[in-house]
């Protein structure tokens, strides 16, 4: 067992869940394109970013907790 390389299950599961959150990612990308020319710095896409990662977290959590020992 010492020779086995450990795999971070959270990162692995996040990658597997990303296809389920395409809509949130699309909304984030649209926002980024809208605000990329904002010189004032007042516009941001924080809400869409957190929506995207919230979707991934909701997908990952049940699968991850099953793997914890």
Predicted model as a PDB file, atoms N, CA, C, CB and O in Angstrom, pLDDT in the B-factor column:
MODEL        1                                                                  
ATOM      1  N   UNK A   1       0.820  -1.192   0.000  1.00 50.00           N  
ATOM      2  CA  UNK A   1       0.000   0.000   0.000  1.00 50.00           C  
ATOM      3  C   UNK A   1       0.868   1.262   0.000  1.00 50.00           C  
ATOM      4  CB  UNK A   1      -0.935  -0.005   1.206  1.00 50.00           C  
ATOM      5  O   UNK A   1       0.402   2.317  -0.430  1.00 50.00           O  
ATOM      6  N   UNK A   2       2.085   1.183   0.459  1.00 57.00           N  
ATOM      7  CA  UNK A   2       2.954   2.345   0.480  1.00 57.00           C  
ATOM      8  C   UNK A   2       3.306   2.815  -0.930  1.00 57.00           C  
ATOM      9  CB  UNK A   2       4.218   2.031   1.254  1.00 57.00           C  
ATOM     10  O   UNK A   2       3.591   3.995  -1.137  1.00 57.00           O  
ATOM     11  N   UNK A   3       3.288   1.898  -1.902  1.00 63.00           N  
ATOM     12  CA  UNK A   3       3.657   2.248  -3.267  1.00 63.00           C  
ATOM     13  C   UNK A   3       2.508   2.871  -4.052  1.00 63.00           C  
ATOM     14  CB  UNK A   3       4.153   1.026  -3.987  1.00 63.00           C  
ATOM     15  O   UNK A   3       2.730   3.435  -5.124  1.00 63.00           O  
ATOM     16  N   UNK A   4       1.292   2.780  -3.542  1.00 76.00           N  
ATOM     17  CA  UNK A   4       0.146   3.337  -4.251  1.00 76.00           C  
ATOM     18  C   UNK A   4       0.136   4.853  -4.135  1.00 76.00           C  
ATOM     19  CB  UNK A   4      -1.163   2.753  -3.708  1.00 76.00           C  
ATOM     20  O   UNK A   4       0.393   5.417  -3.072  1.00 76.00           O  
ATOM     21  N   UNK A   5      -0.166   5.491  -5.246  1.00 81.00           N  
ATOM     22  CA  UNK A   5      -0.297   6.946  -5.221  1.00 81.00           C  
ATOM     23  C   UNK A   5      -1.744   7.280  -4.880  1.00 81.00           C  
ATOM     24  CB  UNK A   5       0.127   7.586  -6.594  1.00 81.00           C  
ATOM     25  O   UNK A   5      -2.676   6.786  -5.515  1.00 81.00           O  
ATOM     26  N   UNK A   6      -1.914   8.114  -3.879  1.00 80.00           N  
ATOM     27  CA  UNK A   6      -3.249   8.481  -3.453  1.00 80.00           C  
ATOM     28  C   UNK A   6      -3.844   9.503  -4.417  1.00 80.00           C  
ATOM     29  CB  UNK A   6      -3.226   9.034  -2.022  1.00 80.00           C  
ATOM     30  O   UNK A   6      -3.147  10.383  -4.923  1.00 80.00           O  
ATOM     31  N   UNK A   7      -5.133   9.369  -4.658  1.00 80.00           N  
ATOM     32  CA  UNK A   7      -5.846  10.281  -5.540  1.00 80.00           C  
ATOM     33  C   UNK A   7      -6.791  11.118  -4.693  1.00 80.00           C  
ATOM     34  CB  UNK A   7      -6.621   9.508  -6.654  1.00 80.00           C  
ATOM     35  O   UNK A   7      -7.536  10.588  -3.869  1.00 80.00           O  
ATOM     36  N   UNK A   8      -6.757  12.412  -4.898  1.00 87.00           N  
ATOM     37  CA  UNK A   8      -7.661  13.305  -4.188  1.00 87.00           C  
ATOM     38  C   UNK A   8      -9.068  13.074  -4.735  1.00 87.00           C  
ATOM     39  CB  UNK A   8      -7.225  14.807  -4.342  1.00 87.00           C  
ATOM     40  O   UNK A   8      -9.381  13.485  -5.852  1.00 87.00           O  
ATOM     41  N   UNK A   9      -9.902  12.422  -3.950  1.00 89.00           N  
ATOM     42  CA  UNK A   9     -11.250  12.069  -4.392  1.00 89.00           C  
ATOM     43  C   UNK A   9     -12.105  13.299  -4.669  1.00 89.00           C  
ATOM     44  CB  UNK A   9     -11.927  11.201  -3.351  1.00 89.00           C  
ATOM     45  O   UNK A   9     -12.949  13.274  -5.564  1.00 89.00           O  
ATOM     46  N   UNK A  10     -11.900  14.364  -3.921  1.00 91.00           N  
ATOM     47  CA  UNK A  10     -12.709  15.565  -4.122  1.00 91.00           C  
ATOM     48  C   UNK A  10     -12.456  16.148  -5.507  1.00 91.00           C  
ATOM     49  CB  UNK A  10     -12.406  16.614  -3.036  1.00 91.00           C  
ATOM     50  O   UNK A  10     -13.404  16.480  -6.219  1.00 91.00           O  
ATOM     51  N   UNK A  11     -11.204  16.276  -5.892  1.00 93.00           N  
ATOM     52  CA  UNK A  11     -10.878  16.827  -7.208  1.00 93.00           C  
ATOM     53  C   UNK A  11     -11.386  15.913  -8.318  1.00 93.00           C  
ATOM     54  CB  UNK A  11      -9.361  17.034  -7.345  1.00 93.00           C  
ATOM     55  O   UNK A  11     -11.890  16.382  -9.339  1.00 93.00           O  
ATOM     56  N   UNK A  12     -11.250  14.613  -8.111  1.00 93.00           N  
ATOM     57  CA  UNK A  12     -11.740  13.645  -9.095  1.00 93.00           C  
ATOM     58  C   UNK A  12     -13.257  13.783  -9.266  1.00 93.00           C  
ATOM     59  CB  UNK A  12     -11.374  12.200  -8.667  1.00 93.00           C  
ATOM     60  O   UNK A  12     -13.756  13.816 -10.390  1.00 93.00           O  
ATOM     61  N   UNK A  13     -13.977  13.862  -8.163  1.00 94.00           N  
ATOM     62  CA  UNK A  13     -15.430  13.982  -8.223  1.00 94.00           C  
ATOM     63  C   UNK A  13     -15.867  15.337  -8.787  1.00 94.00           C  
ATOM     64  CB  UNK A  13     -16.027  13.781  -6.834  1.00 94.00           C  
ATOM     65  O   UNK A  13     -16.880  15.420  -9.483  1.00 94.00           O  
ATOM     66  N   UNK A  14     -15.116  16.387  -8.494  1.00 95.00           N  
ATOM     67  CA  UNK A  14     -15.444  17.688  -9.068  1.00 95.00           C  
ATOM     68  C   UNK A  14     -15.391  17.638 -10.592  1.00 95.00           C  
ATOM     69  CB  UNK A  14     -14.486  18.763  -8.540  1.00 95.00           C  
ATOM     70  O   UNK A  14     -16.269  18.175 -11.268  1.00 95.00           O  
ATOM     71  N   UNK A  15     -14.379  17.002 -11.117  1.00 95.00           N  
ATOM     72  CA  UNK A  15     -14.265  16.881 -12.573  1.00 95.00           C  
ATOM     73  C   UNK A  15     -15.422  16.079 -13.153  1.00 95.00           C  
ATOM     74  CB  UNK A  15     -12.934  16.225 -12.951  1.00 95.00           C  
ATOM     75  O   UNK A  15     -15.915  16.395 -14.236  1.00 95.00           O  
ATOM     76  N   UNK A  16     -15.851  15.063 -12.455  1.00 95.00           N  
ATOM     77  CA  UNK A  16     -16.965  14.242 -12.933  1.00 95.00           C  
ATOM     78  C   UNK A  16     -18.297  14.976 -12.833  1.00 95.00           C  
ATOM     79  CB  UNK A  16     -17.034  12.943 -12.146  1.00 95.00           C  
ATOM     80  O   UNK A  16     -19.224  14.665 -13.581  1.00 95.00           O  
ATOM     81  N   UNK A  17     -18.411  15.942 -11.924  1.00 96.00           N  
ATOM     82  CA  UNK A  17     -19.664  16.672 -11.730  1.00 96.00           C  
ATOM     83  C   UNK A  17     -19.778  17.907 -12.625  1.00 96.00           C  
ATOM     84  CB  UNK A  17     -19.794  17.085 -10.283  1.00 96.00           C  
ATOM     85  O   UNK A  17     -20.880  18.420 -12.819  1.00 96.00           O  
ATOM     86  N   UNK A  18     -18.687  18.381 -13.160  1.00 96.00           N  
ATOM     87  CA  UNK A  18     -18.728  19.602 -13.967  1.00 96.00           C  
ATOM     88  C   UNK A  18     -19.715  19.530 -15.130  1.00 96.00           C  
ATOM     89  CB  UNK A  18     -17.356  19.898 -14.500  1.00 96.00           C  
ATOM     90  O   UNK A  18     -20.384  20.528 -15.399  1.00 96.00           O  
ATOM     91  N   UNK A  19     -19.842  18.406 -15.833  1.00 96.00           N  
ATOM     92  CA  UNK A  19     -20.825  18.354 -16.929  1.00 96.00           C  
ATOM     93  C   UNK A  19     -22.269  18.581 -16.468  1.00 96.00           C  
ATOM     94  CB  UNK A  19     -20.734  17.016 -17.628  1.00 96.00           C  
ATOM     95  O   UNK A  19     -23.106  19.016 -17.258  1.00 96.00           O  
ATOM     96  N   UNK A  20     -22.560  18.298 -15.229  1.00 96.00           N  
ATOM     97  CA  UNK A  20     -23.911  18.499 -14.708  1.00 96.00           C  
ATOM     98  C   UNK A  20     -24.186  19.969 -14.396  1.00 96.00           C  
ATOM     99  CB  UNK A  20     -24.120  17.657 -13.455  1.00 96.00           C  
ATOM    100  O   UNK A  20     -25.334  20.349 -14.165  1.00 96.00           O  
ATOM    101  N   UNK A  21     -23.154  20.787 -14.388  1.00 97.00           N  
ATOM    102  CA  UNK A  21     -23.292  22.195 -14.012  1.00 97.00           C  
ATOM    103  C   UNK A  21     -22.982  23.124 -15.184  1.00 97.00           C  
ATOM    104  CB  UNK A  21     -22.373  22.519 -12.836  1.00 97.00           C  
ATOM    105  O   UNK A  21     -22.548  24.259 -14.987  1.00 97.00           O  
ATOM    106  N   UNK A  22     -23.202  22.646 -16.374  1.00 97.00           N  
ATOM    107  CA  UNK A  22     -22.888  23.423 -17.569  1.00 97.00           C  
ATOM    108  C   UNK A  22     -23.709  24.711 -17.631  1.00 97.00           C  
ATOM    109  CB  UNK A  22     -23.136  22.584 -18.822  1.00 97.00           C  
ATOM    110  O   UNK A  22     -23.199  25.747 -18.058  1.00 97.00           O  
ATOM    111  N   UNK A  23     -24.950  24.658 -17.217  1.00 97.00           N  
ATOM    112  CA  UNK A  23     -25.799  25.854 -17.271  1.00 97.00           C  
ATOM    113  C   UNK A  23     -25.211  26.968 -16.397  1.00 97.00           C  
ATOM    114  CB  UNK A  23     -27.243  25.515 -16.814  1.00 97.00           C  
ATOM    115  O   UNK A  23     -25.149  28.124 -16.817  1.00 97.00           O  
ATOM    116  N   UNK A  24     -24.784  26.619 -15.192  1.00 97.00           N  
ATOM    117  CA  UNK A  24     -24.182  27.612 -14.294  1.00 97.00           C  
ATOM    118  C   UNK A  24     -22.883  28.157 -14.874  1.00 97.00           C  
ATOM    119  CB  UNK A  24     -23.922  26.997 -12.910  1.00 97.00           C  
ATOM    120  O   UNK A  24     -22.608  29.353 -14.773  1.00 97.00           O  
ATOM    121  N   UNK A  25     -22.089  27.289 -15.477  1.00 97.00           N  
ATOM    122  CA  UNK A  25     -20.833  27.721 -16.091  1.00 97.00           C  
ATOM    123  C   UNK A  25     -21.120  28.651 -17.264  1.00 97.00           C  
ATOM    124  CB  UNK A  25     -20.002  26.501 -16.559  1.00 97.00           C  
ATOM    125  O   UNK A  25     -20.418  29.645 -17.448  1.00 97.00           O  
ATOM    126  N   UNK A  26     -22.131  28.345 -18.051  1.00 98.00           N  
ATOM    127  CA  UNK A  26     -22.513  29.184 -19.182  1.00 98.00           C  
ATOM    128  C   UNK A  26     -22.913  30.580 -18.698  1.00 98.00           C  
ATOM    129  CB  UNK A  26     -23.671  28.535 -19.972  1.00 98.00           C  
ATOM    130  O   UNK A  26     -22.520  31.583 -19.293  1.00 98.00           O  
ATOM    131  N   UNK A  27     -23.691  30.639 -17.622  1.00 97.00           N  
ATOM    132  CA  UNK A  27     -24.103  31.934 -17.069  1.00 97.00           C  
ATOM    133  C   UNK A  27     -22.892  32.720 -16.569  1.00 97.00           C  
ATOM    134  CB  UNK A  27     -25.115  31.735 -15.923  1.00 97.00           C  
ATOM    135  O   UNK A  27     -22.823  33.936 -16.750  1.00 97.00           O  
ATOM    136  N   UNK A  28     -21.956  32.042 -15.952  1.00 97.00           N  
ATOM    137  CA  UNK A  28     -20.733  32.702 -15.480  1.00 97.00           C  
ATOM    138  C   UNK A  28     -19.929  33.245 -16.664  1.00 97.00           C  
ATOM    139  CB  UNK A  28     -19.868  31.718 -14.650  1.00 97.00           C  
ATOM    140  O   UNK A  28     -19.471  34.388 -16.635  1.00 97.00           O  
ATOM    141  N   UNK A  29     -19.760  32.427 -17.699  1.00 97.00           N  
ATOM    142  CA  UNK A  29     -19.009  32.858 -18.879  1.00 97.00           C  
ATOM    143  C   UNK A  29     -19.670  34.056 -19.558  1.00 97.00           C  
ATOM    144  CB  UNK A  29     -18.879  31.704 -19.873  1.00 97.00           C  
ATOM    145  O   UNK A  29     -18.981  34.974 -20.004  1.00 97.00           O  
ATOM    146  N   UNK A  30     -21.006  34.052 -19.639  1.00 96.00           N  
ATOM    147  CA  UNK A  30     -21.718  35.198 -20.209  1.00 96.00           C  
ATOM    148  C   UNK A  30     -21.441  36.461 -19.411  1.00 96.00           C  
ATOM    149  CB  UNK A  30     -23.226  34.927 -20.254  1.00 96.00           C  
ATOM    150  O   UNK A  30     -21.220  37.529 -19.982  1.00 96.00           O  
ATOM    151  N   UNK A  31     -21.454  36.339 -18.105  1.00 95.00           N  
ATOM    152  CA  UNK A  31     -21.195  37.483 -17.240  1.00 95.00           C  
ATOM    153  C   UNK A  31     -19.773  37.996 -17.436  1.00 95.00           C  
ATOM    154  CB  UNK A  31     -21.429  37.110 -15.771  1.00 95.00           C  
ATOM    155  O   UNK A  31     -19.555  39.204 -17.522  1.00 95.00           O  
ATOM    156  N   UNK A  32     -18.821  37.100 -17.505  1.00 95.00           N  
ATOM    157  CA  UNK A  32     -17.421  37.496 -17.696  1.00 95.00           C  
ATOM    158  C   UNK A  32     -17.267  38.286 -18.990  1.00 95.00           C  
ATOM    159  CB  UNK A  32     -16.499  36.255 -17.714  1.00 95.00           C  
ATOM    160  O   UNK A  32     -16.561  39.294 -19.025  1.00 95.00           O  
ATOM    161  N   UNK A  33     -17.922  37.835 -20.045  1.00 94.00           N  
ATOM    162  CA  UNK A  33     -17.838  38.556 -21.318  1.00 94.00           C  
ATOM    163  C   UNK A  33     -18.494  39.928 -21.218  1.00 94.00           C  
ATOM    164  CB  UNK A  33     -18.495  37.742 -22.438  1.00 94.00           C  
ATOM    165  O   UNK A  33     -18.025  40.888 -21.829  1.00 94.00           O  
ATOM    166  N   UNK A  34     -19.583  40.024 -20.447  1.00 92.00           N  
ATOM    167  CA  UNK A  34     -20.272  41.305 -20.290  1.00 92.00           C  
ATOM    168  C   UNK A  34     -19.414  42.327 -19.560  1.00 92.00           C  
ATOM    169  CB  UNK A  34     -21.579  41.107 -19.545  1.00 92.00           C  
ATOM    170  O   UNK A  34     -19.424  43.506 -19.915  1.00 92.00           O  
ATOM    171  N   UNK A  35     -18.677  41.899 -18.553  1.00 92.00           N  
ATOM    172  CA  UNK A  35     -17.951  42.847 -17.700  1.00 92.00           C  
ATOM    173  C   UNK A  35     -16.462  42.972 -18.029  1.00 92.00           C  
ATOM    174  CB  UNK A  35     -18.100  42.437 -16.267  1.00 92.00           C  
ATOM    175  O   UNK A  35     -15.753  43.726 -17.362  1.00 92.00           O  
ATOM    176  N   UNK A  36     -15.980  42.263 -19.027  1.00 90.00           N  
ATOM    177  CA  UNK A  36     -14.537  42.305 -19.295  1.00 90.00           C  
ATOM    178  C   UNK A  36     -14.059  43.689 -19.735  1.00 90.00           C  
ATOM    179  CB  UNK A  36     -14.182  41.286 -20.361  1.00 90.00           C  
ATOM    180  O   UNK A  36     -12.877  44.001 -19.589  1.00 90.00           O  
ATOM    181  N   UNK A  37     -14.928  44.500 -20.257  1.00 83.00           N  
ATOM    182  CA  UNK A  37     -14.523  45.839 -20.684  1.00 83.00           C  
ATOM    183  C   UNK A  37     -14.870  46.917 -19.661  1.00 83.00           C  
ATOM    184  CB  UNK A  37     -15.173  46.172 -22.005  1.00 83.00           C  
ATOM    185  O   UNK A  37     -14.826  48.107 -19.975  1.00 83.00           O  
ATOM    186  N   UNK A  38     -15.209  46.514 -18.455  1.00 82.00           N  
ATOM    187  CA  UNK A  38     -15.547  47.475 -17.406  1.00 82.00           C  
ATOM    188  C   UNK A  38     -14.271  48.063 -16.823  1.00 82.00           C  
ATOM    189  CB  UNK A  38     -16.395  46.809 -16.295  1.00 82.00           C  
ATOM    190  O   UNK A  38     -13.498  47.370 -16.160  1.00 82.00           O  
ATOM    191  N   UNK A  39     -14.065  49.331 -17.074  1.00 81.00           N  
ATOM    192  CA  UNK A  39     -12.861  50.004 -16.572  1.00 81.00           C  
ATOM    193  C   UNK A  39     -13.031  50.515 -15.145  1.00 81.00           C  
ATOM    194  CB  UNK A  39     -12.496  51.160 -17.483  1.00 81.00           C  
ATOM    195  O   UNK A  39     -12.045  50.827 -14.477  1.00 81.00           O  
ATOM    196  N   UNK A  40     -14.275  50.603 -14.675  1.00 85.00           N  
ATOM    197  CA  UNK A  40     -14.519  51.143 -13.338  1.00 85.00           C  
ATOM    198  C   UNK A  40     -14.190  50.137 -12.243  1.00 85.00           C  
ATOM    199  CB  UNK A  40     -15.965  51.582 -13.209  1.00 85.00           C  
ATOM    200  O   UNK A  40     -13.841  50.524 -11.128  1.00 85.00           O  
ATOM    201  N   UNK A  41     -14.298  48.850 -12.556  1.00 78.00           N  
ATOM    202  CA  UNK A  41     -14.034  47.819 -11.554  1.00 78.00           C  
ATOM    203  C   UNK A  41     -15.208  47.541 -10.646  1.00 78.00           C  
ATOM    204  CB  UNK A  41     -12.866  48.210 -10.727  1.00 78.00           C  
ATOM    205  O   UNK A  41     -15.086  46.788  -9.680  1.00 78.00           O  
ATOM    206  N   UNK A  42     -16.354  48.146 -10.949  1.00 85.00           N  
ATOM    207  CA  UNK A  42     -17.528  47.949 -10.103  1.00 85.00           C  
ATOM    208  C   UNK A  42     -18.333  46.703 -10.478  1.00 85.00           C  
ATOM    209  CB  UNK A  42     -18.418  49.164 -10.179  1.00 85.00           C  
ATOM    210  O   UNK A  42     -19.032  46.140  -9.636  1.00 85.00           O  
ATOM    211  N   UNK A  43     -18.238  46.283 -11.707  1.00 89.00           N  
ATOM    212  CA  UNK A  43     -19.002  45.110 -12.143  1.00 89.00           C  
ATOM    213  C   UNK A  43     -18.202  43.850 -11.851  1.00 89.00           C  
ATOM    214  CB  UNK A  43     -19.348  45.198 -13.656  1.00 89.00           C  
ATOM    215  O   UNK A  43     -16.976  43.841 -11.954  1.00 89.00           O  
ATOM    216  N   UNK A  44     -18.903  42.799 -11.489  1.00 93.00           N  
ATOM    217  CA  UNK A  44     -18.227  41.538 -11.188  1.00 93.00           C  
ATOM    218  C   UNK A  44     -19.194  40.371 -11.418  1.00 93.00           C  
ATOM    219  CB  UNK A  44     -17.695  41.532  -9.722  1.00 93.00           C  
ATOM    220  O   UNK A  44     -20.388  40.573 -11.639  1.00 93.00           O  
ATOM    221  N   UNK A  45     -18.669  39.174 -11.364  1.00 94.00           N  
ATOM    222  CA  UNK A  45     -19.450  37.959 -11.597  1.00 94.00           C  
ATOM    223  C   UNK A  45     -19.368  37.019 -10.404  1.00 94.00           C  
ATOM    224  CB  UNK A  45     -18.965  37.244 -12.860  1.00 94.00           C  
ATOM    225  O   UNK A  45     -19.458  35.802 -10.563  1.00 94.00           O  
ATOM    226  N   UNK A  46     -19.201  37.565  -9.236  1.00 95.00           N  
ATOM    227  CA  UNK A  46     -19.042  36.751  -8.036  1.00 95.00           C  
ATOM    228  C   UNK A  46     -20.243  35.837  -7.806  1.00 95.00           C  
ATOM    229  CB  UNK A  46     -18.833  37.644  -6.825  1.00 95.00           C  
ATOM    230  O   UNK A  46     -20.074  34.667  -7.463  1.00 95.00           O  
ATOM    231  N   UNK A  47     -21.438  36.358  -7.991  1.00 96.00           N  
ATOM    232  CA  UNK A  47     -22.641  35.556  -7.779  1.00 96.00           C  
ATOM    233  C   UNK A  47     -22.697  34.356  -8.701  1.00 96.00           C  
ATOM    234  CB  UNK A  47     -23.874  36.402  -7.975  1.00 96.00           C  
ATOM    235  O   UNK A  47     -23.008  33.250  -8.260  1.00 96.00           O  
ATOM    236  N   UNK A  48     -22.401  34.557  -9.968  1.00 97.00           N  
ATOM    237  CA  UNK A  48     -22.423  33.457 -10.933  1.00 97.00           C  
ATOM    238  C   UNK A  48     -21.317  32.446 -10.644  1.00 97.00           C  
ATOM    239  CB  UNK A  48     -22.280  33.997 -12.360  1.00 97.00           C  
ATOM    240  O   UNK A  48     -21.497  31.242 -10.831  1.00 97.00           O  
ATOM    241  N   UNK A  49     -20.180  32.946 -10.190  1.00 97.00           N  
ATOM    242  CA  UNK A  49     -19.071  32.058  -9.836  1.00 97.00           C  
ATOM    243  C   UNK A  49     -19.469  31.140  -8.675  1.00 97.00           C  
ATOM    244  CB  UNK A  49     -17.814  32.881  -9.463  1.00 97.00           C  
ATOM    245  O   UNK A  49     -19.234  29.933  -8.712  1.00 97.00           O  
ATOM    246  N   UNK A  50     -20.074  31.736  -7.650  1.00 98.00           N  
ATOM    247  CA  UNK A  50     -20.499  30.937  -6.503  1.00 98.00           C  
ATOM    248  C   UNK A  50     -21.646  30.001  -6.858  1.00 98.00           C  
ATOM    249  CB  UNK A  50     -20.911  31.845  -5.357  1.00 98.00           C  
ATOM    250  O   UNK A  50     -21.730  28.905  -6.304  1.00 98.00           O  
ATOM    251  N   UNK A  51     -22.531  30.403  -7.766  1.00 97.00           N  
ATOM    252  CA  UNK A  51     -23.605  29.515  -8.223  1.00 97.00           C  
ATOM    253  C   UNK A  51     -23.024  28.278  -8.896  1.00 97.00           C  
ATOM    254  CB  UNK A  51     -24.547  30.256  -9.193  1.00 97.00           C  
ATOM    255  O   UNK A  51     -23.501  27.164  -8.677  1.00 97.00           O  
ATOM    256  N   UNK A  52     -22.000  28.474  -9.711  1.00 97.00           N  
ATOM    257  CA  UNK A  52     -21.348  27.368 -10.405  1.00 97.00           C  
ATOM    258  C   UNK A  52     -20.726  26.387  -9.410  1.00 97.00           C  
ATOM    259  CB  UNK A  52     -20.276  27.899 -11.367  1.00 97.00           C  
ATOM    260  O   UNK A  52     -20.941  25.178  -9.502  1.00 97.00           O  
ATOM    261  N   UNK A  53     -19.956  26.917  -8.460  1.00 97.00           N  
ATOM    262  CA  UNK A  53     -19.296  26.031  -7.506  1.00 97.00           C  
ATOM    263  C   UNK A  53     -20.291  25.424  -6.516  1.00 97.00           C  
ATOM    264  CB  UNK A  53     -18.209  26.789  -6.753  1.00 97.00           C  
ATOM    265  O   UNK A  53     -20.048  24.333  -6.001  1.00 97.00           O  
ATOM    266  N   UNK A  54     -21.366  26.083  -6.248  1.00 97.00           N  
ATOM    267  CA  UNK A  54     -22.411  25.516  -5.397  1.00 97.00           C  
ATOM    268  C   UNK A  54     -23.028  24.297  -6.074  1.00 97.00           C  
ATOM    269  CB  UNK A  54     -23.499  26.571  -5.086  1.00 97.00           C  
ATOM    270  O   UNK A  54     -23.287  23.282  -5.429  1.00 97.00           O  
ATOM    271  N   UNK A  55     -23.257  24.406  -7.369  1.00 97.00           N  
ATOM    272  CA  UNK A  55     -23.787  23.275  -8.136  1.00 97.00           C  
ATOM    273  C   UNK A  55     -22.831  22.081  -8.064  1.00 97.00           C  
ATOM    274  CB  UNK A  55     -24.024  23.682  -9.610  1.00 97.00           C  
ATOM    275  O   UNK A  55     -23.258  20.946  -7.851  1.00 97.00           O  
ATOM    276  N   UNK A  56     -21.556  22.345  -8.241  1.00 97.00           N  
ATOM    277  CA  UNK A  56     -20.564  21.262  -8.186  1.00 97.00           C  
ATOM    278  C   UNK A  56     -20.517  20.662  -6.779  1.00 97.00           C  
ATOM    279  CB  UNK A  56     -19.157  21.784  -8.598  1.00 97.00           C  
ATOM    280  O   UNK A  56     -20.471  19.441  -6.629  1.00 97.00           O  
ATOM    281  N   UNK A  57     -20.529  21.502  -5.758  1.00 96.00           N  
ATOM    282  CA  UNK A  57     -20.495  21.011  -4.378  1.00 96.00           C  
ATOM    283  C   UNK A  57     -21.698  20.139  -4.053  1.00 96.00           C  
ATOM    284  CB  UNK A  57     -20.435  22.178  -3.409  1.00 96.00           C  
ATOM    285  O   UNK A  57     -21.561  19.124  -3.369  1.00 96.00           O  
ATOM    286  N   UNK A  58     -22.873  20.521  -4.534  1.00 97.00           N  
ATOM    287  CA  UNK A  58     -24.078  19.721  -4.286  1.00 97.00           C  
ATOM    288  C   UNK A  58     -23.982  18.356  -4.939  1.00 97.00           C  
ATOM    289  CB  UNK A  58     -25.316  20.450  -4.794  1.00 97.00           C  
ATOM    290  O   UNK A  58     -24.511  17.374  -4.419  1.00 97.00           O  
ATOM    291  N   UNK A  59     -23.316  18.293  -6.064  1.00 97.00           N  
ATOM    292  CA  UNK A  59     -23.126  17.016  -6.755  1.00 97.00           C  
ATOM    293  C   UNK A  59     -22.063  16.167  -6.060  1.00 97.00           C  
ATOM    294  CB  UNK A  59     -22.732  17.255  -8.221  1.00 97.00           C  
ATOM    295  O   UNK A  59     -22.221  14.953  -5.931  1.00 97.00           O  
ATOM    296  N   UNK A  60     -20.993  16.798  -5.617  1.00 96.00           N  
ATOM    297  CA  UNK A  60     -19.850  16.085  -5.039  1.00 96.00           C  
ATOM    298  C   UNK A  60     -20.144  15.557  -3.635  1.00 96.00           C  
ATOM    299  CB  UNK A  60     -18.635  17.000  -4.995  1.00 96.00           C  
ATOM    300  O   UNK A  60     -19.764  14.433  -3.305  1.00 96.00           O  
ATOM    301  N   UNK A  61     -20.809  16.346  -2.817  1.00 95.00           N  
ATOM    302  CA  UNK A  61     -20.947  16.035  -1.390  1.00 95.00           C  
ATOM    303  C   UNK A  61     -21.454  14.612  -1.105  1.00 95.00           C  
ATOM    304  CB  UNK A  61     -21.884  17.027  -0.757  1.00 95.00           C  
ATOM    305  O   UNK A  61     -20.798  13.895  -0.350  1.00 95.00           O  
ATOM    306  N   UNK A  62     -22.571  14.174  -1.661  1.00 94.00           N  
ATOM    307  CA  UNK A  62     -23.040  12.824  -1.311  1.00 94.00           C  
ATOM    308  C   UNK A  62     -22.068  11.726  -1.743  1.00 94.00           C  
ATOM    309  CB  UNK A  62     -24.396  12.570  -1.942  1.00 94.00           C  
ATOM    310  O   UNK A  62     -21.921  10.715  -1.055  1.00 94.00           O  
ATOM    311  N   UNK A  63     -21.413  11.925  -2.874  1.00 92.00           N  
ATOM    312  CA  UNK A  63     -20.476  10.923  -3.380  1.00 92.00           C  
ATOM    313  C   UNK A  63     -19.199  10.896  -2.540  1.00 92.00           C  
ATOM    314  CB  UNK A  63     -20.136  11.203  -4.852  1.00 92.00           C  
ATOM    315  O   UNK A  63     -18.631   9.834  -2.285  1.00 92.00           O  
ATOM    316  N   UNK A  64     -18.762  12.068  -2.121  1.00 90.00           N  
ATOM    317  CA  UNK A  64     -17.532  12.167  -1.345  1.00 90.00           C  
ATOM    318  C   UNK A  64     -17.696  11.545   0.033  1.00 90.00           C  
ATOM    319  CB  UNK A  64     -17.104  13.621  -1.214  1.00 90.00           C  
ATOM    320  O   UNK A  64     -16.817  10.817   0.495  1.00 90.00           O  
ATOM    321  N   UNK A  65     -18.803  11.825   0.687  1.00 87.00           N  
ATOM    322  CA  UNK A  65     -19.006  11.311   2.041  1.00 87.00           C  
ATOM    323  C   UNK A  65     -19.150   9.801   2.075  1.00 87.00           C  
ATOM    324  CB  UNK A  65     -20.225  11.944   2.655  1.00 87.00           C  
ATOM    325  O   UNK A  65     -18.872   9.177   3.099  1.00 87.00           O  
ATOM    326  N   UNK A  66     -19.581   9.201   0.967  1.00 86.00           N  
ATOM    327  CA  UNK A  66     -19.633   7.748   0.881  1.00 86.00           C  
ATOM    328  C   UNK A  66     -18.234   7.136   0.887  1.00 86.00           C  
ATOM    329  CB  UNK A  66     -20.384   7.323  -0.375  1.00 86.00           C  
ATOM    330  O   UNK A  66     -18.035   6.022   1.370  1.00 86.00           O  
ATOM    331  N   UNK A  67     -17.258   7.885   0.339  1.00 78.00           N  
ATOM    332  CA  UNK A  67     -15.894   7.373   0.224  1.00 78.00           C  
ATOM    333  C   UNK A  67     -15.043   7.609   1.469  1.00 78.00           C  
ATOM    334  CB  UNK A  67     -15.224   8.000  -0.956  1.00 78.00           C  
ATOM    335  O   UNK A  67     -13.997   6.981   1.631  1.00 78.00           O  
ATOM    336  N   UNK A  68     -15.481   8.509   2.347  1.00 76.00           N  
ATOM    337  CA  UNK A  68     -14.723   8.771   3.572  1.00 76.00           C  
ATOM    338  C   UNK A  68     -14.827   7.604   4.536  1.00 76.00           C  
ATOM    339  CB  UNK A  68     -15.216  10.051   4.247  1.00 76.00           C  
ATOM    340  O   UNK A  68     -15.879   6.977   4.667  1.00 76.00           O  
ATOM    341  N   UNK A  69     -13.749   7.331   5.190  1.00 63.00           N  
ATOM    342  CA  UNK A  69     -13.739   6.208   6.149  1.00 63.00           C  
ATOM    343  C   UNK A  69     -13.516   6.720   7.532  1.00 63.00           C  
ATOM    344  CB  UNK A  69     -12.663   5.178   5.797  1.00 63.00           C  
ATOM    345  O   UNK A  69     -13.474   5.937   8.481  1.00 63.00           O  
TER     346      UNK A  69                                                      
ENDMDL                                                                          
END                                                                             
